[in-house]
Amino acid sequence: MIVAVVPAQNEENRIGIVLHQLLNIGIDRIIVVLNGSNDSTLRDIEQLKSNRIEIIHFQESLGIDVPRAVGAKYACKSGASYVLFVDGDLVGNIGYELKRLKENCLKQKMDLALTNCYPTAPQPCYLTRIILYFRQLLNQKTGLLNRIGFSTPSHGPHMISRRLLEAIPYKEFAVPPVEMVLALKQGFTISIGVEIPHSQLGSSIKNSKHSQMIAQTIAGDCLEAICVYRGMPRNRSYHGIDYIGYHDHRRWDLLESFLTKIDRMSR
């Protein structure tokens, strides 16, 4: 069974586009993790009236990427053989590419199939340069750069096997570069599943403060992942600068409560 996990927060007028594309590419089940929304995102989902869509609704915001960990746990409990992660704000016309990602992952038996969002050299702004610098640093340190370039589970849709789903602590799916490093250390297959230029994703554009926080979050996540790869205590500092971003907003308490609840239900 192929399950898609879709984190969504305040994506009214957008979430329906994402879900329609997933429904049209042969996904067996879609788990929407509604993450503290205060707009009509829930109503937009319910209006689709699809029995393939299930909603996990959190009244409070879980913080960045934590909904992926929630979805990973629930998908595993649901019997998923593969899980496709697609953010709820990706309204670009990427249905064909999502189908190719799914097909390539299955055909080549990838454990972690990534999206290459920079198939050609970008002309980045200052914040993008920061993000790409730390992605490159991580992929160089881990020996993945020649294989996957700047790619990371943090950016663009990606797909994982059940083998990987069962091997990594669910909490680590909330820090996507760490997810990738743990997969590498345990010998799982990591490869590019599809190319989707960043401009084609159609992700929502927010304010400059948000963009700065995202850049810092991704940089810090990459630094944590390097520490995990080296077997060192986790650290988000580089040359005297702490890259925290939204990391402190991640609600590990809500995640732990959810994981415990699911475990109890499984007994």
Backbone as CSV, one residue per row, in Angstrom:
resi,resn,N_x,N_y,N_z,CA_x,CA_y,CA_z,C_x,C_y,C_z
1,MET,0.844,-1.191,0.000,0.000,0.000,0.000,0.885,1.250,0.000
2,ILE,0.593,2.165,-0.916,1.317,3.426,-1.012,0.528,4.507,-0.277
3,VAL,1.166,5.115,0.709,0.516,6.135,1.530,1.239,7.462,1.331
4,ALA,0.468,8.526,1.150,1.036,9.871,1.101,0.763,10.572,2.421
5,VAL,1.783,11.253,2.934,1.647,12.071,4.138,1.747,13.531,3.713
6,VAL,0.728,14.312,4.062,0.652,15.711,3.638,0.517,16.621,4.859
7,PRO,1.601,17.227,5.321,1.482,18.228,6.381,0.821,19.491,5.833
8,ALA,-0.077,20.079,6.603,-0.786,21.270,6.108,-1.088,22.211,7.258
9,GLN,-0.777,23.475,7.048,-1.112,24.519,8.017,-1.548,25.767,7.267
10,ASN,-2.807,26.129,7.443,-3.354,27.336,6.802,-3.109,27.331,5.289
11,GLU,-3.612,26.292,4.648,-3.440,26.141,3.195,-4.782,26.184,2.458
12,GLU,-5.699,27.035,2.926,-6.975,27.167,2.226,-6.721,27.611,0.782
13,ASN,-7.545,27.089,-0.100,-7.448,27.358,-1.536,-6.186,26.781,-2.177
14,ARG,-5.412,26.040,-1.405,-4.209,25.401,-1.947,-4.238,23.886,-1.736
15,ILE,-4.693,23.461,-0.565,-4.614,22.048,-0.206,-5.378,21.159,-1.180
16,GLY,-6.484,21.663,-1.707,-7.272,20.872,-2.655,-6.488,20.533,-3.910
17,ILE,-5.651,21.449,-4.375,-4.840,21.202,-5.572,-3.856,20.076,-5.312
18,VAL,-3.200,20.125,-4.154,-2.233,19.088,-3.788,-2.913,17.722,-3.712
19,LEU,-4.046,17.668,-3.037,-4.721,16.387,-2.836,-5.272,15.828,-4.142
20,HIS,-5.787,16.680,-5.014,-6.267,16.213,-6.316,-5.145,15.541,-7.093
21,GLN,-3.953,16.128,-7.067,-2.836,15.540,-7.802,-2.465,14.172,-7.228
22,LEU,-2.502,14.050,-5.909,-2.176,12.769,-5.286,-3.245,11.720,-5.576
23,LEU,-4.495,12.119,-5.550,-5.579,11.183,-5.844,-5.491,10.657,-7.273
24,ASN,-4.905,11.441,-8.162,-4.859,11.068,-9.576,-3.644,10.239,-9.967
25,ILE,-2.740,9.975,-9.040,-1.539,9.212,-9.413,-1.482,7.832,-8.767
26,GLY,-2.614,7.365,-8.263,-2.660,5.996,-7.764,-2.172,5.823,-6.343
27,ILE,-2.308,6.854,-5.516,-1.981,6.730,-4.097,-3.140,6.030,-3.395
28,ASP,-2.840,5.019,-2.611,-3.890,4.231,-1.969,-4.548,4.969,-0.804
29,ARG,-3.744,5.743,-0.086,-4.271,6.417,1.098,-3.504,7.713,1.306
30,ILE,-4.207,8.762,1.702,-3.580,10.056,1.951,-3.865,10.454,3.398
31,ILE,-2.802,10.702,4.139,-2.931,11.150,5.524,-2.560,12.618,5.579
32,VAL,-3.534,13.459,5.855,-3.279,14.894,6.009,-3.081,15.176,7.492
33,VAL,-1.917,15.710,7.835,-1.658,16.105,9.216,-1.919,17.598,9.318
34,LEU,-3.090,17.932,9.842,-3.515,19.331,9.946,-2.895,19.922,11.201
35,ASN,-2.102,20.951,10.982,-1.121,21.384,11.967,-1.445,22.775,12.517
36,GLY,-2.451,22.832,13.380,-2.769,24.104,14.020,-3.351,25.157,13.096
37,SER,-4.112,24.755,12.101,-4.677,25.721,11.155,-5.817,26.521,11.778
38,ASN,-5.947,27.762,11.341,-7.064,28.589,11.806,-7.823,29.197,10.631
39,ASP,-7.714,28.564,9.455,-8.463,29.026,8.285,-9.380,27.900,7.820
40,SER,-9.729,27.865,6.551,-10.694,26.867,6.061,-10.026,25.645,5.445
41,THR,-8.790,25.361,5.818,-8.097,24.191,5.267,-8.881,22.910,5.520
42,LEU,-9.371,22.721,6.734,-10.123,21.512,7.068,-11.362,21.387,6.190
43,ARG,-12.102,22.469,6.021,-13.309,22.432,5.185,-12.955,22.093,3.733
44,ASP,-11.866,22.651,3.237,-11.442,22.361,1.862,-11.161,20.871,1.676
45,ILE,-10.551,20.251,2.683,-10.252,18.815,2.597,-11.539,18.005,2.630
46,GLU,-12.414,18.351,3.553,-13.656,17.595,3.715,-14.534,17.695,2.482
47,GLN,-14.470,18.793,1.765,-15.286,18.969,0.571,-14.892,18.024,-0.562
48,LEU,-13.702,17.461,-0.503,-13.282,16.505,-1.533,-14.042,15.187,-1.419
49,LYS,-14.502,14.868,-0.208,-15.333,13.680,0.035,-14.691,12.404,-0.522
50,SER,-13.423,12.238,-0.258,-12.719,11.036,-0.714,-12.488,10.097,0.460
51,ASN,-12.833,8.823,0.273,-12.596,7.852,1.340,-11.132,7.417,1.413
52,ARG,-10.310,7.969,0.525,-8.870,7.682,0.585,-8.120,8.711,1.427
53,ILE,-8.823,9.748,1.871,-8.185,10.805,2.654,-8.564,10.665,4.120
54,GLU,-7.562,10.678,4.976,-7.778,10.659,6.424,-7.074,11.866,7.029
55,ILE,-7.719,12.497,8.001,-7.195,13.714,8.605,-6.783,13.447,10.048
56,ILE,-5.563,13.843,10.396,-5.123,13.871,11.793,-5.038,15.342,12.171
57,HIS,-5.912,15.753,13.061,-6.090,17.187,13.324,-5.496,17.573,14.673
58,PHE,-4.502,18.441,14.644,-3.931,19.010,15.860,-4.394,20.464,15.973
59,GLN,-4.970,20.796,17.100,-5.410,22.172,17.312,-4.222,23.123,17.466
60,GLU,-3.171,22.641,18.126,-1.967,23.443,18.308,-0.973,23.136,17.197
61,SER,-0.163,24.120,16.873,0.866,23.904,15.864,1.956,22.986,16.398
62,LEU,2.344,22.024,15.590,3.393,21.085,15.963,4.784,21.637,15.697
63,GLY,4.862,22.676,14.888,6.165,23.187,14.484,6.630,22.545,13.187
64,ILE,7.678,23.083,12.626,8.159,22.660,11.324,8.600,21.201,11.307
65,ASP,8.123,20.465,10.318,8.503,19.080,10.016,8.009,18.040,11.017
66,VAL,7.544,18.445,12.181,7.034,17.470,13.147,5.838,16.696,12.584
67,PRO,4.963,17.331,11.767,3.877,16.553,11.162,4.366,15.374,10.319
68,ARG,5.573,15.453,9.774,6.112,14.316,9.021,6.310,13.111,9.936
69,ALA,6.795,13.387,11.156,6.990,12.300,12.107,5.655,11.680,12.509
70,VAL,4.652,12.529,12.705,3.301,12.036,13.005,2.802,11.152,11.876
71,GLY,2.926,11.655,10.650,2.457,10.890,9.496,3.223,9.606,9.287
72,ALA,4.530,9.625,9.550,5.340,8.413,9.393,4.849,7.316,10.339
73,LYS,4.607,7.680,11.589,4.126,6.705,12.567,2.760,6.156,12.168
74,TYR,1.866,7.036,11.776,0.511,6.607,11.446,0.498,5.756,10.176
75,ALA,1.333,6.127,9.206,1.407,5.357,7.968,1.933,3.953,8.230
76,CYS,2.931,3.852,9.097,3.469,2.529,9.431,2.407,1.676,10.113
77,LYS,1.682,2.273,11.059,0.594,1.574,11.750,-0.480,1.122,10.760
78,SER,-0.671,1.918,9.696,-1.709,1.622,8.712,-1.286,0.545,7.701
79,GLY,-0.031,0.104,7.771,0.424,-0.957,6.882,1.064,-0.489,5.601
80,ALA,1.551,0.756,5.570,2.161,1.293,4.352,3.404,0.505,3.962
81,SER,3.531,0.227,2.668,4.765,-0.370,2.157,5.740,0.707,1.723
82,TYR,5.212,1.852,1.270,6.008,3.038,0.943,5.226,4.270,1.379
83,VAL,5.969,5.311,1.737,5.341,6.561,2.153,5.909,7.705,1.328
84,LEU,5.023,8.472,0.725,5.384,9.646,-0.053,5.055,10.892,0.763
85,PHE,6.052,11.736,1.011,5.857,12.975,1.759,5.738,14.139,0.782
86,VAL,4.631,14.857,0.862,4.383,16.011,-0.003,3.802,17.132,0.844
87,ASP,4.466,18.274,0.885,3.960,19.386,1.684,2.652,19.925,1.108
88,GLY,1.794,20.403,1.994,0.458,20.824,1.598,0.377,22.143,0.868
89,ASP,1.526,22.801,0.632,1.491,24.077,-0.084,2.058,23.975,-1.496
90,LEU,2.353,22.758,-1.960,2.981,22.599,-3.278,1.904,22.529,-4.360
91,VAL,1.531,23.683,-4.888,0.424,23.752,-5.835,0.890,23.819,-7.280
92,GLY,2.177,23.629,-7.510,2.661,23.582,-8.885,2.096,22.379,-9.623
93,ASN,2.116,22.438,-10.925,1.614,21.334,-11.747,2.657,20.225,-11.775
94,ILE,2.697,19.414,-10.691,3.746,18.411,-10.531,3.192,16.986,-10.451
95,GLY,1.953,16.803,-10.882,1.356,15.478,-10.822,2.164,14.432,-11.581
96,TYR,2.609,14.781,-12.784,3.408,13.849,-13.586,4.701,13.489,-12.865
97,GLU,5.361,14.487,-12.272,6.610,14.238,-11.569,6.397,13.404,-10.307
98,LEU,5.302,13.633,-9.606,5.004,12.806,-8.436,4.794,11.349,-8.830
99,LYS,4.124,11.139,-9.947,3.922,9.773,-10.431,5.249,9.127,-10.787
100,ARG,6.138,9.878,-11.438,7.459,9.352,-11.787,8.275,9.036,-10.535
101,LEU,8.192,9.903,-9.536,8.895,9.654,-8.281,8.431,8.342,-7.675
102,LYS,7.130,8.152,-7.644,6.572,6.915,-7.097,7.032,5.708,-7.901
103,GLU,6.917,5.793,-9.216,7.270,4.664,-10.066,8.756,4.343,-10.005
104,ASN,9.598,5.361,-10.009,11.048,5.135,-9.951,11.467,4.523,-8.620
105,CYS,10.844,4.999,-7.549,11.157,4.458,-6.228,10.806,2.977,-6.154
106,LEU,9.634,2.620,-6.663,9.198,1.224,-6.625,10.036,0.350,-7.555
107,LYS,10.257,0.822,-8.776,10.982,0.033,-9.767,12.418,-0.222,-9.347
108,GLN,13.064,0.807,-8.823,14.472,0.690,-8.447,14.669,0.287,-6.988
109,LYS,13.569,0.056,-6.301,13.586,-0.396,-4.913,14.435,0.522,-4.029
110,MET,14.204,1.823,-4.182,14.906,2.797,-3.349,14.319,2.784,-1.944
111,ASP,15.155,3.045,-0.974,14.671,3.220,0.392,14.389,4.677,0.699
112,LEU,15.166,5.576,0.078,14.937,7.007,0.221,15.108,7.637,-1.156
113,ALA,13.984,8.014,-1.759,13.984,8.613,-3.100,13.737,10.105,-2.961
114,LEU,14.727,10.903,-3.365,14.688,12.346,-3.176,14.293,13.064,-4.458
115,THR,13.934,14.325,-4.313,13.694,15.205,-5.456,14.899,16.133,-5.632
116,ASN,15.417,16.185,-6.839,16.456,17.154,-7.165,15.771,18.448,-7.579
117,CYS,15.793,19.444,-6.697,15.130,20.716,-6.968,16.052,21.712,-7.662
118,TYR,17.295,21.325,-7.893,18.252,22.198,-8.582,18.970,21.416,-9.682
119,PRO,18.223,20.967,-10.703,18.857,20.227,-11.806,19.821,21.083,-12.615
120,THR,19.665,22.397,-12.560,20.622,23.327,-13.162,21.121,24.265,-12.074
121,ALA,22.292,24.845,-12.302,22.895,25.712,-11.291,21.988,26.905,-11.001
122,PRO,21.622,27.117,-9.743,20.728,28.234,-9.403,21.485,29.553,-9.364
123,GLN,20.742,30.629,-9.440,21.290,31.964,-9.209,20.649,32.475,-7.915
124,PRO,21.193,32.020,-6.799,20.482,32.208,-5.531,20.635,33.589,-4.921
125,CYS,19.644,33.926,-4.106,19.721,35.107,-3.262,20.546,34.755,-2.022
126,TYR,20.704,35.723,-1.139,21.544,35.525,0.044,21.078,34.334,0.882
127,LEU,19.767,34.248,1.179,19.268,33.171,2.027,19.402,31.816,1.343
128,THR,19.163,31.773,0.046,19.317,30.512,-0.673,20.774,30.065,-0.657
129,ARG,21.698,31.015,-0.734,23.108,30.658,-0.665,23.451,30.010,0.668
130,ILE,22.860,30.520,1.735,23.078,29.913,3.057,22.580,28.471,3.068
131,ILE,21.353,28.283,2.578,20.767,26.939,2.563,21.621,25.980,1.733
132,LEU,21.986,26.408,0.538,22.764,25.532,-0.344,24.151,25.266,0.222
133,TYR,24.722,26.223,0.902,26.045,26.017,1.503,25.999,24.871,2.510
134,PHE,25.002,24.887,3.378,24.944,23.860,4.412,24.486,22.515,3.862
135,ARG,23.645,22.534,2.850,23.302,21.265,2.200,24.533,20.654,1.553
136,GLN,25.292,21.478,0.865,26.512,20.988,0.226,27.501,20.479,1.271
137,LEU,27.634,21.218,2.375,28.537,20.803,3.443,28.145,19.426,3.974
138,LEU,26.858,19.245,4.240,26.378,17.952,4.737,26.649,16.842,3.733
139,ASN,26.295,17.066,2.483,26.420,16.006,1.485,27.873,15.708,1.157
140,GLN,28.756,16.703,1.301,30.186,16.452,1.147,30.711,15.602,2.295
141,LYS,30.368,15.985,3.513,30.877,15.282,4.695,30.424,13.829,4.728
142,THR,29.254,13.557,4.163,28.709,12.196,4.199,29.014,11.394,2.933
143,GLY,29.675,12.015,1.961,29.999,11.323,0.718,28.836,11.172,-0.237
144,LEU,27.773,11.967,-0.020,26.579,11.866,-0.858,26.533,12.887,-1.990
145,LEU,27.448,13.843,-1.995,27.331,14.972,-2.908,27.318,14.537,-4.373
146,ASN,28.201,13.636,-4.761,28.246,13.204,-6.163,27.003,12.420,-6.564
147,ARG,26.342,11.837,-5.588,25.163,11.021,-5.869,23.885,11.834,-5.909
148,ILE,23.738,12.800,-4.992,22.452,13.505,-4.869,22.585,15.024,-4.953
149,GLY,23.793,15.550,-5.146,23.960,16.988,-5.265,23.506,17.716,-4.008
150,PHE,22.691,18.757,-4.185,22.192,19.552,-3.067,20.922,18.967,-2.448
151,SER,20.493,17.829,-2.899,19.185,17.300,-2.496,19.155,16.916,-1.020
152,THR,17.971,16.994,-0.457,17.741,16.684,0.947,16.259,16.384,1.138
153,PRO,15.895,15.591,2.140,14.463,15.375,2.418,13.743,16.638,2.879
154,SER,14.485,17.685,3.210,13.854,18.937,3.637,13.157,19.654,2.496
155,HIS,13.540,19.360,1.261,13.120,20.173,0.116,12.541,19.293,-0.983
156,GLY,11.282,19.505,-1.282,10.629,18.745,-2.345,10.072,17.432,-1.847
157,PRO,9.171,16.830,-2.598,8.607,15.530,-2.224,9.704,14.477,-2.117
158,HIS,9.535,13.544,-1.207,10.430,12.390,-1.155,9.648,11.179,-0.683
159,MET,10.218,10.005,-0.958,9.501,8.760,-0.707,10.425,7.787,0.020
160,ILE,9.875,7.044,0.977,10.671,6.101,1.743,10.014,4.723,1.757
161,SER,10.857,3.715,1.926,10.374,2.336,2.009,9.939,2.016,3.437
162,ARG,9.181,0.946,3.573,8.787,0.506,4.909,10.008,0.069,5.720
163,ARG,10.991,-0.522,5.029,12.212,-0.932,5.738,12.830,0.247,6.470
164,LEU,12.924,1.369,5.789,13.478,2.572,6.410,12.532,3.124,7.468
165,LEU,11.259,3.082,7.180,10.246,3.576,8.114,10.356,2.876,9.465
166,GLU,10.645,1.590,9.430,10.716,0.806,10.657,12.074,0.896,11.343
167,ALA,13.090,1.396,10.634,14.458,1.369,11.164,14.861,2.634,11.894
168,ILE,14.170,3.735,11.635,14.555,5.027,12.188,13.545,5.465,13.247
169,PRO,14.006,5.966,14.387,13.059,6.500,15.382,12.171,7.569,14.740
170,TYR,10.885,7.518,15.028,9.947,8.424,14.348,10.280,9.888,14.586
171,LYS,10.830,10.203,15.722,11.193,11.587,16.032,12.145,12.164,14.991
172,GLU,12.988,11.306,14.412,14.010,11.807,13.489,13.427,12.256,12.150
173,PHE,12.213,11.855,11.834,11.589,12.342,10.609,11.250,13.833,10.715
174,ALA,11.297,14.370,11.930,11.035,15.793,12.136,12.278,16.648,11.898
175,VAL,13.425,16.012,11.690,14.659,16.715,11.325,15.189,16.008,10.075
176,PRO,14.646,16.355,8.899,14.858,15.552,7.692,16.316,15.237,7.338
177,PRO,17.288,16.158,7.479,18.672,15.764,7.179,19.186,14.640,8.084
178,VAL,18.711,14.604,9.331,19.091,13.513,10.228,18.484,12.202,9.747
179,GLU,17.249,12.265,9.288,16.606,11.086,8.671,17.499,10.513,7.576
180,MET,18.017,11.380,6.712,18.851,10.933,5.601,20.161,10.315,6.082
181,VAL,20.786,10.944,7.069,22.064,10.448,7.579,21.897,9.096,8.264
182,LEU,20.828,8.933,9.016,20.573,7.640,9.659,20.332,6.554,8.618
183,ALA,19.636,6.901,7.537,19.439,5.944,6.443,20.787,5.545,5.841
184,LEU,21.653,6.526,5.647,22.977,6.246,5.089,23.789,5.351,6.011
185,LYS,23.807,5.661,7.297,24.611,4.902,8.244,24.138,3.455,8.376
186,GLN,22.862,3.232,8.094,22.327,1.873,8.206,22.314,1.136,6.870
187,GLY,22.913,1.746,5.848,23.089,1.048,4.577,21.888,1.033,3.656
188,PHE,20.940,1.946,3.859,19.778,1.997,2.985,20.115,2.703,1.669
189,THR,19.342,2.388,0.650,19.558,2.956,-0.677,19.006,4.373,-0.743
190,ILE,19.878,5.326,-1.084,19.494,6.734,-1.204,19.814,7.189,-2.619
191,SER,18.831,7.762,-3.295,19.052,8.180,-4.672,18.070,9.284,-5.058
192,ILE,18.302,9.868,-6.223,17.365,10.845,-6.783,16.251,10.088,-7.494
193,GLY,15.013,10.396,-7.120,13.877,9.740,-7.742,13.272,10.537,-8.885
194,VAL,13.457,11.871,-8.841,12.853,12.722,-9.863,13.493,14.104,-9.780
195,GLU,13.389,14.844,-10.858,13.815,16.240,-10.872,12.584,17.142,-10.963
196,ILE,12.485,18.084,-10.038,11.443,19.113,-10.096,12.104,20.429,-9.724
197,PRO,12.348,21.315,-10.675,12.948,22.601,-10.332,12.152,23.316,-9.248
198,HIS,12.858,23.968,-8.354,12.212,24.641,-7.229,11.070,25.555,-7.685
199,SER,11.291,26.265,-8.780,10.275,27.200,-9.266,8.999,26.501,-9.702
200,GLN,9.086,25.216,-9.989,7.918,24.462,-10.454,7.087,23.915,-9.296
201,LEU,7.650,23.880,-8.099,6.943,23.308,-6.955,5.700,24.109,-6.580
202,GLY,5.771,25.409,-6.755,4.616,26.247,-6.429,4.414,26.460,-4.952
203,SER,5.478,26.347,-4.163,5.351,26.521,-2.718,4.970,27.961,-2.390
204,SER,4.274,28.128,-1.278,3.744,29.443,-0.926,4.871,30.407,-0.561
205,ILE,4.678,31.661,-0.904,5.654,32.705,-0.615,5.196,33.464,0.625
206,LYS,6.063,33.487,1.631,5.709,34.166,2.875,6.659,35.344,3.090
207,ASN,6.633,35.928,4.271,7.412,37.141,4.493,8.901,36.855,4.681
208,SER,9.697,37.908,4.675,11.149,37.761,4.733,11.608,37.181,6.066
209,LYS,10.902,37.507,7.145,11.254,36.948,8.455,11.109,35.432,8.437
210,HIS,10.022,34.951,7.860,9.823,33.504,7.743,10.945,32.869,6.918
211,SER,11.295,33.487,5.816,12.357,32.954,4.959,13.679,32.860,5.720
212,GLN,13.978,33.881,6.532,15.200,33.853,7.340,15.165,32.711,8.347
213,MET,14.022,32.532,8.977,13.893,31.462,9.976,14.018,30.086,9.330
214,ILE,13.442,29.924,8.143,13.550,28.646,7.430,15.007,28.356,7.083
215,ALA,15.716,29.376,6.581,17.129,29.190,6.223,17.936,28.766,7.444
216,GLN,17.694,29.401,8.575,18.418,29.050,9.795,18.059,27.644,10.273
217,THR,16.786,27.294,10.132,16.355,25.953,10.542,17.053,24.883,9.725
218,ILE,17.054,25.049,8.415,17.668,24.044,7.540,19.171,23.962,7.781
219,ALA,19.821,25.132,7.953,21.255,25.131,8.239,21.542,24.365,9.526
220,GLY,20.778,24.658,10.573,20.973,23.962,11.839,20.690,22.480,11.745
221,ASP,19.658,22.109,10.982,19.342,20.691,10.794,20.501,19.964,10.118
222,CYS,21.117,20.620,9.123,22.263,20.010,8.440,23.439,19.845,9.402
223,LEU,23.658,20.830,10.261,24.739,20.725,11.235,24.477,19.600,12.232
224,GLU,23.223,19.468,12.674,22.874,18.334,13.536,23.161,17.015,12.838
225,ALA,22.803,16.942,11.566,22.987,15.700,10.815,24.470,15.346,10.683
226,ILE,25.319,16.343,10.507,26.759,16.085,10.437,27.247,15.499,11.755
227,CYS,26.761,16.038,12.857,27.124,15.499,14.168,26.688,14.046,14.313
228,VAL,25.453,13.755,13.883,24.949,12.379,13.962,25.806,11.455,13.102
229,TYR,26.167,11.906,11.924,27.009,11.093,11.040,28.356,10.776,11.687
230,ARG,28.905,11.741,12.408,30.211,11.558,13.043,30.123,10.895,14.409
231,GLY,28.904,10.638,14.882,28.739,10.033,16.198,29.049,10.988,17.335
232,MET,28.803,12.279,17.105,29.085,13.316,18.100,27.791,13.868,18.679
233,PRO,27.858,14.529,19.844,26.664,15.193,20.386,26.130,16.222,19.385
234,ARG,24.837,16.338,19.296,24.226,17.241,18.321,24.514,18.695,18.663
235,ASN,24.765,19.463,17.599,25.103,20.860,17.762,24.617,21.625,16.539
236,ARG,24.132,22.838,16.740,23.626,23.654,15.640,24.470,24.925,15.454
237,SER,25.715,24.873,15.889,26.612,26.024,15.787,27.657,25.807,14.706
238,TYR,28.049,26.908,14.058,29.064,26.855,13.013,29.817,28.174,13.001
239,HIS,31.115,28.084,13.234,31.960,29.281,13.276,31.402,30.339,14.230
240,GLY,30.933,29.851,15.387,30.457,30.755,16.429,29.042,31.260,16.271
241,ILE,28.334,30.814,15.238,26.952,31.248,15.005,26.003,30.077,15.284
242,ASP,24.963,30.318,16.056,23.947,29.297,16.334,22.829,29.411,15.302
243,TYR,22.546,28.309,14.635,21.490,28.271,13.619,20.285,27.540,14.214
244,ILE,19.413,28.314,14.827,18.262,27.740,15.531,17.003,27.801,14.669
245,GLY,16.669,28.986,14.167,15.470,29.123,13.348,14.224,28.696,14.089
246,TYR,13.443,27.831,13.454,12.202,27.341,14.049,12.404,26.091,14.912
247,HIS,13.639,25.695,15.109,13.887,24.439,15.827,13.259,24.444,17.223
248,ASP,13.335,25.581,17.902,12.771,25.662,19.256,11.247,25.618,19.263
249,HIS,10.626,25.766,18.088,9.167,25.719,17.995,8.655,24.297,17.742
250,ARG,9.554,23.371,17.558,9.134,21.983,17.345,8.577,21.419,18.650
251,ARG,7.340,20.923,18.569,6.642,20.471,19.768,6.884,18.985,19.997
252,TRP,8.046,18.715,20.582,8.391,17.318,20.861,7.411,16.705,21.858
253,ASP,6.841,17.525,22.750,5.901,17.003,23.726,4.633,16.493,23.061
254,LEU,4.112,17.254,22.089,2.913,16.812,21.380,3.197,15.578,20.539
255,LEU,4.377,15.531,19.951,4.751,14.357,19.161,4.839,13.125,20.050
256,GLU,5.505,13.242,21.181,5.656,12.104,22.083,4.302,11.612,22.577
257,SER,3.405,12.543,22.873,2.061,12.173,23.311,1.331,11.394,22.219
258,PHE,1.474,11.842,20.977,0.824,11.156,19.852,1.410,9.765,19.654
259,LEU,2.730,9.645,19.681,3.369,8.346,19.482,2.945,7.358,20.561
260,THR,2.873,7.847,21.789,2.443,6.984,22.897,0.999,6.530,22.701
261,LYS,0.157,7.447,22.271,-1.255,7.119,22.041,-1.406,6.044,20.964
262,ILE,-0.649,6.163,19.879,-0.736,5.183,18.799,-0.231,3.829,19.275
263,ASP,0.822,3.828,20.062,1.340,2.561,20.582,0.313,1.863,21.471
264,ARG,-0.389,2.635,22.252,-1.417,2.052,23.133,-2.565,1.486,22.316
265,MET,-2.925,2.166,21.253,-4.023,1.701,20.409,-3.651,0.406,19.683
266,SER,-2.357,0.171,19.493,-1.901,-0.999,18.734,-1.840,-2.262,19.593
267,ARG,-1.955,-2.098,20.901,-1.833,-3.255,21.789,-3.123,-4.063,21.844
